[in-house]
């Protein structure tokens, strides 16, 4: 039987209402993110996370940082409607450092 690349990740849930997910990097709580300097944009129907990441960070692969900053578990759901306010961190290195710090404390 093949070994999954996800075998070493724990299954976690923030609360009973939260989705069961794999902890692919340490949990970042809303309190950890609230003081991070950011800009706010209004989500438009034609927006995409990868396009916003490209525009703001110069790299579309950082779309997940926008999701993390906005506590979006599934950014393609109908919960993200036009007119929603989206926080974009001013410097992705702040979040990357936060993640690395949490990984080191495990």
SVG drawing of the C-alpha trace seen along z (x, -y; Angstrom):
<svg xmlns="http://www.w3.org/2000/svg" viewBox="-23 -50 36 52">
<polyline fill="none" stroke="black" stroke-width="0.4" points="0.0,0.0 1.3,-3.5 2.3,-5.8 0.5,-9.2 2.6,-12.3 0.1,-13.5 0.6,-10.6 2.8,-12.7 0.3,-15.6 -2.1,-15.7 -5.9,-16.1 -7.0,-19.2 -10.2,-21.2 -10.3,-24.7 -13.8,-24.1 -16.7,-21.7 -18.1,-23.8 -14.8,-23.9 -13.9,-21.7 -11.5,-18.8 -8.3,-19.7 -4.6,-18.6 -2.2,-20.8 0.2,-21.4 1.7,-24.3 1.1,-25.5 -2.3,-27.0 -2.4,-30.7 -5.1,-32.3 -7.0,-35.5 -5.2,-37.2 -1.8,-36.4 -2.9,-38.3 -4.9,-41.3 -1.9,-43.6 -0.3,-42.8 -0.3,-45.9 -2.6,-45.4 -4.6,-47.1 -8.3,-46.4 -9.8,-45.8 -13.4,-45.2 -13.9,-41.8 -15.3,-42.0 -17.1,-39.3 -14.3,-39.0 -11.5,-38.8 -9.4,-35.7 -7.1,-35.0 -4.1,-34.2 -4.6,-37.4 -4.7,-39.5 -1.5,-37.8 0.2,-38.6 -0.9,-42.2 0.0,-42.8 3.0,-40.5 4.3,-40.0 3.8,-36.2 0.4,-34.4 1.5,-31.4 1.0,-33.4 -2.8,-33.4 -2.9,-31.3 -1.6,-34.2 -4.6,-36.2 -6.8,-33.3 -5.0,-32.9 -5.2,-36.6 -9.0,-36.5 -9.7,-33.1 -10.9,-31.7 -10.9,-27.9 -12.5,-27.4 -12.0,-30.6 -14.1,-29.3 -17.3,-29.0 -20.3,-31.3 -19.3,-32.9 -17.0,-35.2 -19.5,-37.5 -18.9,-40.7 -18.5,-43.6 -16.7,-41.5 -13.8,-43.3 -10.5,-41.5 -7.4,-42.1 -4.1,-42.0 -1.0,-42.0 1.4,-44.8 4.4,-42.5 4.2,-38.7 7.5,-38.3 5.6,-39.2 3.3,-36.2 6.1,-33.9 8.1,-34.8 5.1,-34.1 4.7,-30.7 8.3,-29.9 8.3,-31.0 5.3,-28.7 7.0,-25.8 10.1,-26.3 8.1,-26.3 6.6,-22.8"/>
</svg>
